[in-house]
Amino acid sequence: MNSRSLVLVLAGLSAVSPFATDMYAPGFPRIADSFGVSGAAVQFSLTACLVGLAAGQVVLGPVSDVRGRRGLLLGGSGAFAVLSLVCACAPSVAVFDVARLLQGVAGGAGIVVGRAVISDLFSGVHAARRLATLSVIGSVAPVVAPVSGGLVLGLGSWRLVFVALAAAGLALLGAVWRWVPESLPAGRRGAGGPRAALRATAGLLRRRALVGYLLVMGCGLGALFAYISGSPFVFQEGYGLSPAAFGLVFAVNALGTVAAGAAFGRLAGRVRLHVLLGVGVAVTAGSMGTLVALLAAGVDTLLLTWACLFGLTSGFGVLLPAATALALAAGDDAPGAASGLLGGAQFALGAAAAPLPGMLGGGPALSTAVVVLGFTLLSAAAFAGLVRSWPYG
């Protein structure tokens, strides 16, 4: 087994669904015009995809503990490619929303099963570092995706975005076939069928520490998706940036996530994961608290908003891999089920958060900042509940 190729393929599987959720974000205004609907109606398609991602992971994670990993990865990649083409050809917003929901379910297989493969093959610091790679790519992808989307939109219709996603799905299908082995042989699989696997998931939910890490991670992802959903309107409508300039903002913020994730990879094994998690939580909440205070005081400038959001995305580069490693360690006896719960918490809260910036009154910067701050504070509250009971790490 080529470990580097394996991790690269799993990283691609972790990235393609976040690309599916956010690559089309710069085209929201065009999609609204194309279907003759409001901007809020287009944001609902993002929620549909996130709901699919959450449901797919909750179900497919424990199923993979019983049925194995490789088949689900192959089926999920192929279905993702087909459903991306359905999105590209959708004649109405209703068809588009249903296809987005199912696309999310298919894409969830790559995320949840990919994490389980890492848990099958690696342990300890080696697993944490590889999970950090997946987490950083998974968190950078939603930030970079709008940049790529902006470039595709410069070539033509918003439908080209989904053609590109279909091509990515086909490429991943071939990569899984070539480089990802079955990491869970029949002798190590759970007995009793899918129902038994789902009962194991219910058992994991009785573990206080695991639930705490799920909430820290899930609320953090809720903040990330509220930021992504609201940012096109903040920077393009609020500050008058072009799609290309908007892409530049996202690219710079992505560098913050990458740099912070690289620092996490170096520090893992030297610094307790709980300490790193606390740093990530503090940076995200502190950045957004600063931004809301400035906006409430009437200080509303592009550079200050951008700087605070850079702090937010940098905090994610530490928060997400730390919470992922700790949650999977807390459920290491059922890695597929634990991975499914992790993904379900992330994307369920992301789905709840995504449409909120568009629903609040006030300027786009303040409404987005308030929603993002609320989710970072919920993440901080969940972390505070864990401080006195750190059995893992």
Summary of the structure (lengths in Angstrom):
residues: 393
radius of gyration: 19.5
end to end distance: 27.8
largest distance: 63.0
contacts: 1580
relative contact order: 0.16
helix: 84%
strand: 1%
